[in-house]
Amino acid sequence: MARILVFAGSARRDSLNKKLARAAAQFAREAGAEATFVDLDDYPIPVYHGDLEAASGMPEAARRLREVFLAHDALLIASPENNSSVSSLLKNTIDWLSRDVDDGKGDSSGLAPWRGKVAGLMAASPGGFGGIRALPHLRQILAALGVTVLGTQVAVPKAHEAFAADGSLADERVAKSVRALAAAVAEASRKLHA
Ligand SMILES: Cc1cc2nc3c(=O)[nH]c(=O)nc-3n(C[C@H](O)[C@H](O)[C@H](O)COP(=O)(O)O)c2cc1C
């Protein structure tokens, strides 16, 4: 069974991307995968600073999140679009989690949380483009870390109108594309790790 880690690049309580990530996690479960949603607000990680790393290594919250990554084989990520790119929270999280810990060998390599994983990318924005401009940047970052990023991606425009009160996607066409992406990640991960 594919083990998919699902998260959003926003810590905001009412984050549209968290809603999208939660909806995608549910679709992944319906596709037969094990899906874990994590809220980055539960992992308060300082802005990457080389002096901080040299003095005290990887922050405790980043180490905890790193362990969660190691326990999964695929990713579903919903990124906000900030100034036409990924959010600083998402980039900071990736930066910390791409650093070696301890001797950097095996699972302590900075690539260990990423290498060999399959990822599906999503974005949600109140704007008309749905955050689509952030996704090529995220794709490039993840590919360089050894992640196989699926070609299909989903951007949800006018996302403040996209969710029903229960968190489900109100528009069936949008729901269908998120469902298809979640199923594709589950299937690709199953095949890759068979
Ligand atoms: C600094 C900043 C820059 C932003 N730039 C963009 C942008 O380039 N394109 C866009 O569609 N929305 C942009 N937004 C709006 C975000 O898409 C919107 O705040 C969104 O709700 C954030 O995601 P969240 O709801 O998951 O927290 C920007 C917001 C901030 C705070």
The ligand as an SDF file (V2000), in Angstrom:
LIG
                    3D

 31 33  0  0  0  0  0  0  0  0999 V2000
    3.3750   37.8130    0.0820 C   0  0  0  0  0  0  0  0  0  0  0  0
    2.2150   37.2890   -0.6980 C   0  0  0  0  0  0  0  0  0  0  0  0
    2.3290   37.1810   -2.0600 C   0  0  0  0  0  0  0  0  0  0  0  0
    1.2750   36.6520   -2.8060 C   0  0  0  0  0  0  0  0  0  0  0  0
    1.4330   36.4960   -4.1600 N   0  0  0  0  0  0  0  0  0  0  0  0
    0.4590   35.8710   -4.8730 C   0  0  0  0  0  0  0  0  0  0  0  0
    0.6730   35.5430   -6.2470 C   0  0  0  0  0  0  0  0  0  0  0  0
    1.7110   35.8130   -6.8340 O   0  0  0  0  0  0  0  0  0  0  0  0
   -0.3220   34.8930   -6.8990 N   0  0  0  0  0  0  0  0  0  0  0  0
   -1.5050   34.5350   -6.2760 C   0  0  0  0  0  0  0  0  0  0  0  0
   -2.3570   33.9330   -6.9080 O   0  0  0  0  0  0  0  0  0  0  0  0
   -1.7280   34.8430   -4.9680 N   0  0  0  0  0  0  0  0  0  0  0  0
   -0.7800   35.4850   -4.2630 C   0  0  0  0  0  0  0  0  0  0  0  0
   -0.9770   35.7650   -2.9240 N   0  0  0  0  0  0  0  0  0  0  0  0
   -2.2640   35.4240   -2.3200 C   0  0  0  0  0  0  0  0  0  0  0  0
   -2.2610   34.0030   -1.7750 C   0  0  0  0  0  0  0  0  0  0  0  0
   -2.5010   33.1220   -2.8640 O   0  0  0  0  0  0  0  0  0  0  0  0
   -3.3980   33.8600   -0.7600 C   0  0  0  0  0  0  0  0  0  0  0  0
   -3.0840   34.6380    0.3770 O   0  0  0  0  0  0  0  0  0  0  0  0
   -3.6390   32.4160   -0.3710 C   0  0  0  0  0  0  0  0  0  0  0  0
   -4.8640   32.3350    0.3190 O   0  0  0  0  0  0  0  0  0  0  0  0
   -2.5030   31.8740    0.4740 C   0  0  0  0  0  0  0  0  0  0  0  0
   -2.6430   30.4860    0.6470 O   0  0  0  0  0  0  0  0  0  0  0  0
   -3.3560   29.8520    1.9390 P   0  0  0  0  0  0  0  0  0  0  0  0
   -4.8230   30.2320    1.8490 O   0  0  0  0  0  0  0  0  0  0  0  0
   -3.1540   28.3940    1.7700 O   0  0  0  0  0  0  0  0  0  0  0  0
   -2.7310   30.4110    3.1860 O   0  0  0  0  0  0  0  0  0  0  0  0
    0.0570   36.2930   -2.1700 C   0  0  0  0  0  0  0  0  0  0  0  0
   -0.0290   36.4210   -0.7710 C   0  0  0  0  0  0  0  0  0  0  0  0
    1.0280   36.8940   -0.0550 C   0  0  0  0  0  0  0  0  0  0  0  0
    0.9090   36.9880    1.4500 C   0  0  0  0  0  0  0  0  0  0  0  0
  1  2  1  0
  2  3  1  0
  2 30  2  0
  3  4  2  0
  4  5  1  0
  4 28  1  0
  5  6  2  0
  6  7  1  0
  6 13  1  0
  7  8  2  0
  7  9  1  0
  9 10  1  0
 10 11  2  0
 10 12  1  0
 12 13  2  0
 13 14  1  0
 14 15  1  0
 14 28  1  0
 15 16  1  0
 16 17  1  0
 16 18  1  0
 18 19  1  0
 18 20  1  0
 20 21  1  0
 20 22  1  0
 22 23  1  0
 23 24  1  0
 24 25  2  0
 24 26  1  0
 24 27  1  0
 28 29  2  0
 29 30  1  0
 30 31  1  0
M  END
$$$$
